[in-house]
């Protein structure tokens, strides 16, 4: 494994678990026949190194985000029934 690519990819992604998942997912794609987005350094270069190189060169990124929950839709159900007054 190319440790230079690894350290640079870790800096770009920022989270080791996310990096592991990204490399794993992309490596499976390459094994299934997807084309690499970068040129190999040498013909026998390992798929993991190809993926790390894709990350380092900015060809492969990850977006993390949480979509906000629309709270207004969950309260709409309460408006359909009769009001209870105590």
Secondary structure, 3 states (H helix, E strand, C coil): CCHHHHHHHHHHHCCHHHHHHHHHHHHHHHHCCCCCCCCCCCCCCCHHHHHHHHHHCCCCCCCCCCCCCCHHHHHHHHHCCCCCCC
